[in-house]
């Protein structure tokens, strides 16, 4: 890291552009191989049986897609345009994001506030670049199939938690007063966004109580990932029985159990290591709980109100992954901001095609990028809201109940005027 920082900025930006090209190739491989209906489009996948043997130039980023245009008769006209643009976008996005984050846009130079350490800025960029890459794969698969594979969000969540324990400074920065204040400026310093960034970190979160919360969150996340079915049509008791019966029939439960055991052991090691690593990890675990939990609550409320699936479970795991990288406060900003991005697209789609279903994951990802890039503005506008303590979860619960009531009203209106047609 220090060797990279010693290079001139121009050299670093060019190097990151090259890295972006390589990551763009990996993103394309993920889009076309992790989808439910995978297609052998990328040169790094096994080629289609009817395709001609590939040559060395096919494996070059960007340029290779121009040669692969010869396979349009197999994959469809213009199939190569989108992956080509994705690789160009990654090559441009990586150096642009790096320049934005290290030149004072993410951590502004404010009088009286000590500048953030250079290493912390590098940690933030690396974590954001990884999250951006994962979200790109999820976005285009969701556009294509309206699904988000667990193969993206589960490793992504684990990666976010691991980075939080290794690099506690990867979290978004917030300016906090120095306590006790020094005899000379600066009077404040940038610190990573933590679970309790609007107040002091309580000692009990470093004790057994904090460990219990971390273990409970990770265990609940593992259990939620086990594929199982439940229905309340025959009552609560039969619904519980049906759930555990379906749980037993699935072979994935033992994998999640093993993940829970290994993950809890790693969490206990981080708790026993030092304060900074534990604070960063617990903050990311809280992000997993809030990010995934709020979408899950809306998903349940929408199901009860509309009598159909309102949001997919992939959106739950996607927001949990974002929470692991960003924390719980940005997740709330992302969740409440994403509908504004989706609104215009949904209206245009309903008018032109009559369809009212849209993949929501891409708009969550888009809002996540906006929150990261414009973080100082978002924290300045909404940071004070997170000082309400336990009042905030109560307000969120009321919002979910009100949303369920509004969705129920919409279902009635839809039945009256549209006949309940999809």
DRENDO-1510 file (C-alpha; in Angstrom, 1 decimal, always signed):
<recs>
REC; n; res; u; v; w
REC; 1; UNK; +0.0; +0.0; +0.0 .
REC; 2; UNK; +2.8; +2.4; +0.9 .
REC; 3; UNK; +4.6; +1.6; -2.3 .
REC; 4; UNK; +1.5; +2.4; -4.3 .
REC; 5; UNK; +1.1; +5.7; -2.5 .
REC; 6; UNK; +4.7; +6.6; -3.4 .
REC; 7; UNK; +3.9; +6.5; -7.1 .
REC; 8; UNK; +2.8; +9.8; -8.9 .
REC; 9; UNK; -0.9; +10.3; -9.0 .
REC; 10; UNK; -1.0; +10.0; -12.8 .
REC; 11; UNK; +0.8; +6.6; -12.7 .
REC; 12; UNK; -1.7; +5.4; -10.0 .
REC; 13; UNK; -4.6; +6.4; -12.1 .
REC; 14; UNK; -3.3; +4.6; -15.2 .
REC; 15; UNK; -2.6; +1.5; -13.2 .
REC; 16; UNK; -6.1; +1.6; -11.8 .
REC; 17; UNK; -7.5; +1.9; -15.3 .
REC; 18; UNK; -5.7; -1.3; -16.2 .
REC; 19; UNK; -7.0; -3.0; -13.1 .
REC; 20; UNK; -10.5; -1.8; -14.1 .
REC; 21; UNK; -10.2; -3.4; -17.5 .
REC; 22; UNK; -9.3; -6.7; -15.8 .
REC; 23; UNK; -12.1; -6.4; -13.3 .
REC; 24; UNK; -14.5; -5.6; -16.1 .
REC; 25; UNK; -13.6; -8.9; -17.7 .
REC; 26; UNK; -14.4; -10.7; -14.4 .
REC; 27; UNK; -17.7; -8.8; -14.1 .
REC; 28; UNK; -18.7; -10.1; -17.6 .
REC; 29; UNK; -17.7; -13.6; -16.7 .
REC; 30; UNK; -19.9; -13.3; -13.5 .
REC; 31; UNK; -22.9; -11.9; -15.4 .
REC; 32; UNK; -23.0; -14.7; -18.0 .
REC; 33; UNK; -21.9; -17.6; -15.8 .
REC; 34; UNK; -23.7; -17.0; -12.5 .
REC; 35; UNK; -27.1; -16.2; -14.1 .
REC; 36; UNK; -29.7; -19.0; -13.8 .
REC; 37; UNK; -29.7; -19.3; -17.6 .
REC; 38; UNK; -26.0; -19.0; -18.1 .
REC; 39; UNK; -24.7; -18.2; -21.6 .
REC; 40; UNK; -21.2; -18.9; -22.9 .
REC; 41; UNK; -20.6; -15.4; -24.2 .
REC; 42; UNK; -17.4; -14.3; -22.5 .
REC; 43; UNK; -14.2; -15.6; -24.0 .
REC; 44; UNK; -13.2; -16.8; -20.5 .
REC; 45; UNK; -16.1; -19.3; -20.5 .
REC; 46; UNK; -16.3; -22.6; -22.3 .
REC; 47; UNK; -17.3; -21.6; -25.9 .
REC; 48; UNK; -20.6; -22.5; -27.5 .
REC; 49; UNK; -20.5; -25.8; -29.4 .
REC; 50; UNK; -21.4; -24.0; -32.7 .
REC; 51; UNK; -18.8; -21.2; -32.2 .
REC; 52; UNK; -15.5; -21.2; -34.0 .
REC; 53; UNK; -12.3; -21.7; -32.0 .
REC; 54; UNK; -11.2; -18.6; -30.2 .
REC; 55; UNK; -8.0; -16.8; -31.0 .
REC; 56; UNK; -5.6; -14.9; -28.7 .
REC; 57; UNK; -7.1; -11.5; -29.5 .
REC; 58; UNK; -10.5; -12.6; -28.3 .
REC; 59; UNK; -9.1; -12.5; -24.7 .
REC; 60; UNK; -8.1; -8.9; -24.9 .
REC; 61; UNK; -10.3; -6.5; -22.9 .
REC; 62; UNK; -12.6; -4.3; -25.1 .
REC; 63; UNK; -10.9; -5.2; -28.3 .
REC; 64; UNK; -11.7; -8.8; -28.1 .
REC; 65; UNK; -15.4; -8.1; -28.2 .
REC; 66; UNK; -15.1; -6.6; -31.6 .
REC; 67; UNK; -13.7; -9.9; -32.9 .
REC; 68; UNK; -16.4; -11.9; -31.0 .
REC; 69; UNK; -19.0; -10.0; -32.9 .
REC; 70; UNK; -18.7; -12.9; -35.4 .
REC; 71; UNK; -20.7; -15.0; -33.0 .
REC; 72; UNK; -23.8; -12.8; -33.3 .
REC; 73; UNK; -25.5; -15.5; -35.3 .
REC; 74; UNK; -25.3; -17.7; -32.2 .
REC; 75; UNK; -25.9; -15.2; -29.4 .
REC; 76; UNK; -28.0; -12.5; -31.1 .
REC; 77; UNK; -27.2; -9.3; -32.9 .
REC; 78; UNK; -25.3; -6.8; -30.8 .
REC; 79; UNK; -24.7; -9.2; -27.9 .
REC; 80; UNK; -21.1; -8.0; -27.6 .
REC; 81; UNK; -21.9; -4.3; -27.2 .
REC; 82; UNK; -23.0; -4.4; -23.5 .
REC; 83; UNK; -20.0; -6.4; -22.2 .
REC; 84; UNK; -17.7; -4.1; -24.2 .
REC; 85; UNK; -19.2; -1.1; -22.6 .
REC; 86; UNK; -19.0; -2.7; -19.2 .
REC; 87; UNK; -15.3; -3.1; -19.5 .
REC; 88; UNK; -14.8; +0.4; -20.7 .
REC; 89; UNK; -17.0; +1.7; -17.8 .
REC; 90; UNK; -14.9; -0.2; -15.3 .
REC; 91; UNK; -11.7; +1.1; -16.8 .
REC; 92; UNK; -13.0; +4.6; -16.4 .
REC; 93; UNK; -14.8; +4.2; -13.0 .
REC; 94; UNK; -11.8; +2.8; -11.0 .
REC; 95; UNK; -9.4; +5.8; -11.5 .
REC; 96; UNK; -12.4; +8.2; -11.4 .
REC; 97; UNK; -13.5; +6.8; -8.0 .
REC; 98; UNK; -10.0; +6.8; -6.7 .
REC; 99; UNK; -9.4; +10.4; -7.7 .
REC; 100; UNK; -12.7; +11.5; -6.2 .
REC; 101; UNK; -12.0; +9.8; -2.9 .
REC; 102; UNK; -8.4; +10.9; -2.3 .
REC; 103; UNK; -8.8; +14.6; -3.5 .
REC; 104; UNK; -11.1; +15.7; -0.7 .
REC; 105; UNK; -14.5; +14.9; -2.2 .
REC; 106; UNK; -15.3; +12.0; +0.2 .
REC; 107; UNK; -13.2; +13.5; +3.0 .
REC; 108; UNK; -13.5; +17.3; +2.6 .
REC; 109; UNK; -10.7; +19.6; +3.9 .
REC; 110; UNK; -12.5; +21.5; +6.7 .
REC; 111; UNK; -11.0; +24.1; +8.9 .
REC; 112; UNK; -10.4; +22.6; +12.4 .
REC; 113; UNK; -10.7; +19.0; +11.2 .
REC; 114; UNK; -7.6; +16.9; +10.9 .
REC; 115; UNK; -7.3; +15.3; +7.4 .
REC; 116; UNK; -7.9; +11.6; +7.1 .
REC; 117; UNK; -4.7; +9.4; +6.9 .
REC; 118; UNK; -3.7; +8.4; +3.4 .
REC; 119; UNK; -3.9; +4.7; +4.2 .
REC; 120; UNK; -7.5; +5.1; +5.4 .
REC; 121; UNK; -8.4; +6.6; +2.1 .
REC; 122; UNK; -6.9; +3.7; +0.3 .
REC; 123; UNK; -8.8; +1.2; +2.4 .
REC; 124; UNK; -12.0; +3.1; +1.7 .
REC; 125; UNK; -11.4; +3.0; -2.1 .
REC; 126; UNK; -10.5; -0.7; -2.2 .
REC; 127; UNK; -13.7; -1.6; -0.3 .
REC; 128; UNK; -15.8; +0.6; -2.5 .
REC; 129; UNK; -14.2; -0.8; -5.7 .
REC; 130; UNK; -15.0; -4.3; -4.6 .
REC; 131; UNK; -18.5; -3.4; -3.7 .
REC; 132; UNK; -19.0; -1.7; -7.0 .
REC; 133; UNK; -17.8; -4.7; -8.9 .
REC; 134; UNK; -20.1; -7.1; -7.0 .
REC; 135; UNK; -23.1; -4.7; -7.6 .
REC; 136; UNK; -22.4; -4.5; -11.3 .
REC; 137; UNK; -22.7; -8.3; -11.6 .
REC; 138; UNK; -25.9; -8.3; -9.5 .
REC; 139; UNK; -27.4; -5.4; -11.4 .
REC; 140; UNK; -27.1; -6.9; -14.9 .
REC; 141; UNK; -28.2; -10.3; -13.8 .
REC; 142; UNK; -31.2; -8.7; -12.1 .
REC; 143; UNK; -32.0; -6.7; -15.3 .
REC; 144; UNK; -31.8; -9.9; -17.4 .
REC; 145; UNK; -33.6; -12.4; -15.1 .
REC; 146; UNK; -35.0; -10.4; -12.1 .
REC; 147; UNK; -32.9; -12.6; -9.8 .
REC; 148; UNK; -29.8; -12.0; -7.8 .
REC; 149; UNK; -27.7; -15.1; -7.3 .
REC; 150; UNK; -26.5; -16.0; -3.8 .
REC; 151; UNK; -23.1; -16.7; -5.4 .
REC; 152; UNK; -22.7; -13.0; -5.5 .
REC; 153; UNK; -24.2; -11.7; -2.3 .
REC; 154; UNK; -23.0; -14.5; +0.1 .
REC; 155; UNK; -19.3; -14.2; -0.7 .
REC; 156; UNK; -19.7; -10.5; -1.0 .
REC; 157; UNK; -21.1; -10.2; +2.5 .
REC; 158; UNK; -18.3; -12.4; +3.9 .
REC; 159; UNK; -15.8; -10.2; +2.1 .
REC; 160; UNK; -17.2; -7.1; +3.6 .
REC; 161; UNK; -17.1; -8.5; +7.1 .
REC; 162; UNK; -13.5; -9.7; +6.6 .
REC; 163; UNK; -12.4; -6.3; +5.3 .
REC; 164; UNK; -14.2; -4.6; +8.2 .
REC; 165; UNK; -12.2; -6.7; +10.7 .
REC; 166; UNK; -8.9; -6.2; +8.8 .
REC; 167; UNK; -9.4; -2.5; +7.9 .
REC; 168; UNK; -11.7; -0.8; +10.4 .
REC; 169; UNK; -10.9; +2.5; +8.5 .
REC; 170; UNK; -12.7; +1.2; +5.4 .
REC; 171; UNK; -16.0; +2.5; +6.6 .
REC; 172; UNK; -17.2; +5.9; +5.3 .
REC; 173; UNK; -15.7; +8.8; +7.2 .
REC; 174; UNK; -17.4; +11.2; +9.6 .
REC; 175; UNK; -15.9; +14.1; +11.5 .
REC; 176; UNK; -16.1; +13.8; +15.3 .
REC; 177; UNK; -14.7; +16.1; +18.0 .
REC; 178; UNK; -11.5; +15.0; +19.6 .
REC; 179; UNK; -12.0; +14.1; +23.3 .
REC; 180; UNK; -10.2; +15.5; +25.2 .
REC; 181; UNK; -9.7; +18.5; +22.9 .
REC; 182; UNK; -6.0; +19.3; +22.2 .
REC; 183; UNK; -4.4; +22.6; +23.2 .
REC; 184; UNK; -4.2; +23.6; +19.6 .
REC; 185; UNK; -6.3; +22.9; +16.4 .
REC; 186; UNK; -7.5; +20.6; +15.0 .
REC; 187; UNK; -10.5; +20.2; +17.3 .
REC; 188; UNK; -12.0; +17.3; +15.4 .
REC; 189; UNK; -10.8; +14.4; +13.2 .
REC; 190; UNK; -12.3; +12.0; +10.6 .
REC; 191; UNK; -13.1; +8.6; +12.0 .
REC; 192; UNK; -14.8; +5.6; +10.4 .
REC; 193; UNK; -18.5; +5.4; +10.5 .
REC; 194; UNK; -19.4; +3.0; +13.4 .
REC; 195; UNK; -22.5; +1.5; +14.9 .
REC; 196; UNK; -22.7; +4.4; +17.4 .
REC; 197; UNK; -21.1; +7.2; +15.4 .
REC; 198; UNK; -23.6; +9.8; +16.8 .
REC; 199; UNK; -22.5; +9.0; +20.3 .
REC; 200; UNK; -19.6; +7.5; +22.2 .
REC; 201; UNK; -18.9; +3.8; +21.8 .
REC; 202; UNK; -20.3; +2.1; +25.0 .
REC; 203; UNK; -18.0; -0.2; +26.9 .
REC; 204; UNK; -20.6; -3.0; +27.1 .
REC; 205; UNK; -20.3; -3.5; +23.3 .
REC; 206; UNK; -16.7; -4.6; +23.9 .
REC; 207; UNK; -17.9; -7.1; +26.5 .
REC; 208; UNK; -19.9; -10.3; +26.3 .
REC; 209; UNK; -23.1; -8.4; +25.4 .
REC; 210; UNK; -21.5; -7.0; +22.2 .
REC; 211; UNK; -20.1; -10.5; +21.3 .
REC; 212; UNK; -23.6; -12.0; +21.8 .
REC; 213; UNK; -25.1; -9.5; +19.4 .
REC; 214; UNK; -22.5; -10.2; +16.8 .
REC; 215; UNK; -22.9; -13.9; +17.0 .
REC; 216; UNK; -26.7; -13.7; +16.9 .
REC; 217; UNK; -26.6; -11.5; +13.8 .
REC; 218; UNK; -24.3; -13.8; +11.9 .
REC; 219; UNK; -26.2; -16.9; +13.0 .
REC; 220; UNK; -29.5; -15.4; +11.9 .
REC; 221; UNK; -28.0; -14.4; +8.6 .
REC; 222; UNK; -26.9; -18.0; +8.0 .
REC; 223; UNK; -30.3; -19.5; +9.0 .
REC; 224; UNK; -32.1; -17.0; +6.7 .
REC; 225; UNK; -30.0; -18.3; +3.8 .
REC; 226; UNK; -31.2; -21.8; +4.1 .
REC; 227; UNK; -33.8; -22.5; +1.4 .
REC; 228; UNK; -37.1; -23.4; +3.0 .
REC; 229; UNK; -40.8; -23.0; +2.5 .
REC; 230; UNK; -43.5; -21.9; +4.9 .
REC; 231; UNK; -47.2; -21.3; +4.6 .
REC; 232; UNK; -49.8; -20.1; +7.1 .
REC; 233; UNK; -52.9; -21.3; +5.2 .
REC; 234; UNK; -53.5; -24.1; +7.7 .
REC; 235; UNK; -52.5; -22.2; +10.8 .
REC; 236; UNK; -49.3; -21.1; +12.6 .
REC; 237; UNK; -48.6; -24.5; +14.1 .
REC; 238; UNK; -48.8; -26.4; +10.8 .
REC; 239; UNK; -46.8; -23.5; +9.2 .
REC; 240; UNK; -44.0; -24.1; +11.6 .
REC; 241; UNK; -44.1; -27.8; +11.0 .
REC; 242; UNK; -44.1; -27.4; +7.3 .
REC; 243; UNK; -41.1; -25.0; +7.6 .
REC; 244; UNK; -38.9; -27.5; +9.5 .
REC; 245; UNK; -40.0; -30.3; +7.3 .
REC; 246; UNK; -38.9; -28.4; +4.2 .
REC; 247; UNK; -35.7; -27.4; +6.0 .
REC; 248; UNK; -34.9; -31.1; +6.6 .
REC; 249; UNK; -35.4; -31.9; +2.9 .
REC; 250; UNK; -32.9; -29.4; +1.8 .
REC; 251; UNK; -29.2; -30.4; +1.6 .
REC; 252; UNK; -27.9; -26.8; +2.1 .
REC; 253; UNK; -28.7; -26.6; +5.8 .
REC; 254; UNK; -25.4; -28.4; +6.8 .
REC; 255; UNK; -23.4; -25.9; +4.7 .
REC; 256; UNK; -25.0; -23.0; +6.4 .
REC; 257; UNK; -24.5; -24.7; +9.8 .
REC; 258; UNK; -20.8; -25.1; +9.0 .
REC; 259; UNK; -20.6; -21.5; +7.9 .
REC; 260; UNK; -22.3; -20.4; +11.1 .
REC; 261; UNK; -19.8; -22.3; +13.2 .
REC; 262; UNK; -16.7; -21.1; +11.3 .
REC; 263; UNK; -18.0; -17.5; +11.1 .
REC; 264; UNK; -18.8; -17.3; +14.8 .
REC; 265; UNK; -15.4; -18.6; +15.6 .
REC; 266; UNK; -13.8; -15.9; +13.5 .
REC; 267; UNK; -16.1; -13.3; +15.1 .
REC; 268; UNK; -15.0; -14.4; +18.6 .
REC; 269; UNK; -11.3; -14.1; +17.5 .
REC; 270; UNK; -11.9; -10.5; +16.2 .
REC; 271; UNK; -13.7; -9.7; +19.5 .
REC; 272; UNK; -10.7; -10.9; +21.4 .
REC; 273; UNK; -8.2; -9.2; +19.2 .
REC; 274; UNK; -8.4; -5.4; +19.7 .
REC; 275; UNK; -10.9; -2.7; +20.0 .
REC; 276; UNK; -10.6; -1.2; +16.5 .
REC; 277; UNK; -11.1; -4.5; +14.6 .
REC; 278; UNK; -14.1; -5.4; +16.8 .
REC; 279; UNK; -15.7; -2.0; +16.4 .
REC; 280; UNK; -15.4; -2.2; +12.6 .
REC; 281; UNK; -16.7; -5.8; +12.5 .
REC; 282; UNK; -19.7; -5.2; +14.8 .
REC; 283; UNK; -20.6; -2.1; +12.8 .
REC; 284; UNK; -20.6; -4.2; +9.6 .
REC; 285; UNK; -22.6; -6.9; +11.3 .
REC; 286; UNK; -25.2; -4.3; +12.3 .
REC; 287; UNK; -25.2; -3.2; +8.7 .
REC; 288; UNK; -26.0; -6.8; +7.6 .
REC; 289; UNK; -28.9; -6.9; +10.1 .
REC; 290; UNK; -30.4; -3.6; +9.3 .
REC; 291; UNK; -29.8; -3.7; +5.5 .
REC; 292; UNK; -31.2; -7.2; +5.1 .
REC; 293; UNK; -33.8; -6.8; +7.9 .
REC; 294; UNK; -35.6; -3.8; +6.6 .
REC; 295; UNK; -36.0; -5.2; +3.1 .
REC; 296; UNK; -37.2; -8.5; +4.6 .
REC; 297; UNK; -39.7; -6.6; +6.7 .
REC; 298; UNK; -41.0; -4.8; +3.6 .
REC; 299; UNK; -41.0; -8.0; +1.7 .
REC; 300; UNK; -43.3; -9.6; +4.3 .
REC; 301; UNK; -45.5; -6.6; +4.6 .
REC; 302; UNK; -45.8; -6.4; +0.8 .
REC; 303; UNK; -46.7; -10.1; +0.6 .
REC; 304; UNK; -49.4; -9.8; +3.3 .
REC; 305; UNK; -50.8; -6.6; +1.7 .
REC; 306; UNK; -50.7; -7.4; -2.0 .
REC; 307; UNK; -51.1; -11.2; -1.7 .
REC; 308; UNK; -48.1; -11.5; -4.0 .
REC; 309; UNK; -44.3; -11.1; -3.8 .
REC; 310; UNK; -43.4; -7.5; -3.6 .
REC; 311; UNK; -39.6; -7.8; -3.4 .
REC; 312; UNK; -37.4; -10.8; -4.0 .
REC; 313; UNK; -35.2; -12.5; -1.4 .
REC; 314; UNK; -32.2; -11.5; -3.6 .
REC; 315; UNK; -32.9; -7.9; -2.6 .
REC; 316; UNK; -32.6; -8.9; +1.0 .
REC; 317; UNK; -29.2; -10.5; +0.5 .
REC; 318; UNK; -28.1; -7.6; -1.7 .
REC; 319; UNK; -28.8; -5.1; +1.0 .
REC; 320; UNK; -27.2; -7.3; +3.6 .
REC; 321; UNK; -24.0; -7.2; +1.5 .
REC; 322; UNK; -24.2; -3.5; +1.2 .
REC; 323; UNK; -24.6; -3.2; +5.0 .
REC; 324; UNK; -21.4; -5.3; +5.4 .
REC; 325; UNK; -19.4; -2.8; +3.4 .
REC; 326; UNK; -21.1; +0.5; +4.4 .
REC; 327; UNK; -22.8; +0.0; +7.7 .
REC; 328; UNK; -26.4; +0.4; +8.8 .
REC; 329; UNK; -26.8; +4.2; +8.5 .
REC; 330; UNK; -26.0; +4.3; +4.7 .
REC; 331; UNK; -28.3; +1.3; +4.2 .
REC; 332; UNK; -31.3; +3.3; +5.4 .
REC; 333; UNK; -30.4; +6.2; +3.1 .
REC; 334; UNK; -30.1; +3.8; +0.2 .
REC; 335; UNK; -33.3; +2.0; +0.9 .
REC; 336; UNK; -35.4; +5.2; +1.2 .
REC; 337; UNK; -33.6; +6.9; -1.7 .
REC; 338; UNK; -33.8; +4.0; -4.2 .
REC; 339; UNK; -37.6; +4.4; -4.9 .
REC; 340; UNK; -37.0; +7.9; -6.4 .
REC; 341; UNK; -34.5; +6.3; -8.9 .
REC; 342; UNK; -37.0; +3.6; -9.8 .
REC; 343; UNK; -40.1; +5.8; -10.0 .
REC; 344; UNK; -39.5; +7.3; -13.4 .
REC; 345; UNK; -38.5; +4.0; -15.0 .
REC; 346; UNK; -41.5; +2.2; -13.5 .
REC; 347; UNK; -43.9; +4.9; -14.8 .
REC; 348; UNK; -42.3; +4.8; -18.3 .
REC; 349; UNK; -42.5; +1.0; -18.4 .
REC; 350; UNK; -46.1; +0.9; -17.2 .
REC; 351; UNK; -47.1; +3.5; -19.9 .
REC; 352; UNK; -45.2; +1.9; -22.8 .
REC; 353; UNK; -45.5; -1.8; -22.1 .
REC; 354; UNK; -48.3; -2.1; -19.5 .
REC; 355; UNK; -45.9; -4.0; -17.1 .
REC; 356; UNK; -45.7; -2.9; -13.5 .
REC; 357; UNK; -42.9; -5.2; -12.3 .
REC; 358; UNK; -39.4; -3.9; -12.2 .
REC; 359; UNK; -36.1; -5.4; -10.9 .
REC; 360; UNK; -35.4; -3.4; -7.7 .
REC; 361; UNK; -31.8; -4.5; -7.2 .
REC; 362; UNK; -30.3; -2.2; -9.8 .
REC; 363; UNK; -31.9; +0.9; -8.2 .
REC; 364; UNK; -30.6; -0.1; -4.8 .
REC; 365; UNK; -27.1; -0.5; -6.3 .
REC; 366; UNK; -27.5; +2.9; -8.1 .
REC; 367; UNK; -28.5; +4.6; -4.9 .
REC; 368; UNK; -25.6; +3.0; -3.1 .
REC; 369; UNK; -23.2; +4.5; -5.6 .
REC; 370; UNK; -24.8; +7.9; -5.1 .
REC; 371; UNK; -24.6; +7.7; -1.3 .
REC; 372; UNK; -20.9; +6.8; -1.4 .
REC; 373; UNK; -19.9; +9.5; -3.9 .
REC; 374; UNK; -22.0; +12.2; -2.2 .
REC; 375; UNK; -21.4; +10.9; +1.3 .
REC; 376; UNK; -20.5; +14.3; +3.0 .
REC; 377; UNK; -23.8; +15.7; +1.7 .
REC; 378; UNK; -25.9; +12.8; +2.9 .
REC; 379; UNK; -24.3; +12.7; +6.3 .
REC; 380; UNK; -24.7; +16.4; +6.7 .
REC; 381; UNK; -28.4; +16.3; +5.8 .
REC; 382; UNK; -29.4; +13.1; +7.6 .
REC; 383; UNK; -26.7; +12.3; +10.1 .
REC; 384; UNK; -28.5; +14.0; +13.0 .
REC; 385; UNK; -31.5; +11.6; +12.6 .
REC; 386; UNK; -29.3; +8.7; +13.8 .
REC; 387; UNK; -28.9; +10.3; +17.2 .
REC; 388; UNK; -32.5; +9.4; +18.2 .
REC; 389; UNK; -31.3; +6.1; +19.7 .
REC; 390; UNK; -34.1; +3.5; +20.2 .
REC; 391; UNK; -36.7; +6.0; +18.8 .
REC; 392; UNK; -35.4; +5.3; +15.3 .
REC; 393; UNK; -36.2; +1.6; +15.1 .
REC; 394; UNK; -39.7; +2.5; +16.4 .
REC; 395; UNK; -40.2; +5.0; +13.7 .
REC; 396; UNK; -39.0; +2.4; +11.1 .
REC; 397; UNK; -41.5; -0.2; +12.4 .
REC; 398; UNK; -44.3; +2.4; +12.1 .
REC; 399; UNK; -43.2; +3.1; +8.5 .
REC; 400; UNK; -43.4; -0.6; +7.6 .
REC; 401; UNK; -46.9; -0.8; +9.1 .
REC; 402; UNK; -48.0; +2.3; +7.3 .
REC; 403; UNK; -46.5; +1.0; +4.1 .
REC; 404; UNK; -48.4; -2.3; +4.5 .
REC; 405; UNK; -51.7; -0.3; +4.9 .
REC; 406; UNK; -50.9; +1.8; +1.8 .
REC; 407; UNK; -50.2; -1.4; -0.2 .
REC; 408; UNK; -53.4; -3.0; +0.9 .
REC; 409; UNK; -55.3; +0.2; -0.2 .
REC; 410; UNK; -53.5; +0.0; -3.6 .
REC; 411; UNK; -54.5; -3.6; -4.0 .
REC; 412; UNK; -58.1; -2.7; -3.5 .
REC; 413; UNK; -57.8; +0.2; -6.0 .
REC; 414; UNK; -56.0; -2.0; -8.4 .
REC; 415; UNK; -58.8; -4.6; -8.2 .
REC; 416; UNK; -61.5; -2.0; -8.8 .
REC; 417; UNK; -59.9; -0.3; -11.8 .
REC; 418; UNK; -57.6; -2.8; -13.3 .
REC; 419; UNK; -59.2; -6.0; -12.4 .
REC; 420; UNK; -56.1; -7.2; -10.6 .
REC; 421; UNK; -54.3; -8.0; -13.9 .
REC; 422; UNK; -50.5; -8.2; -13.9 .
</recs>
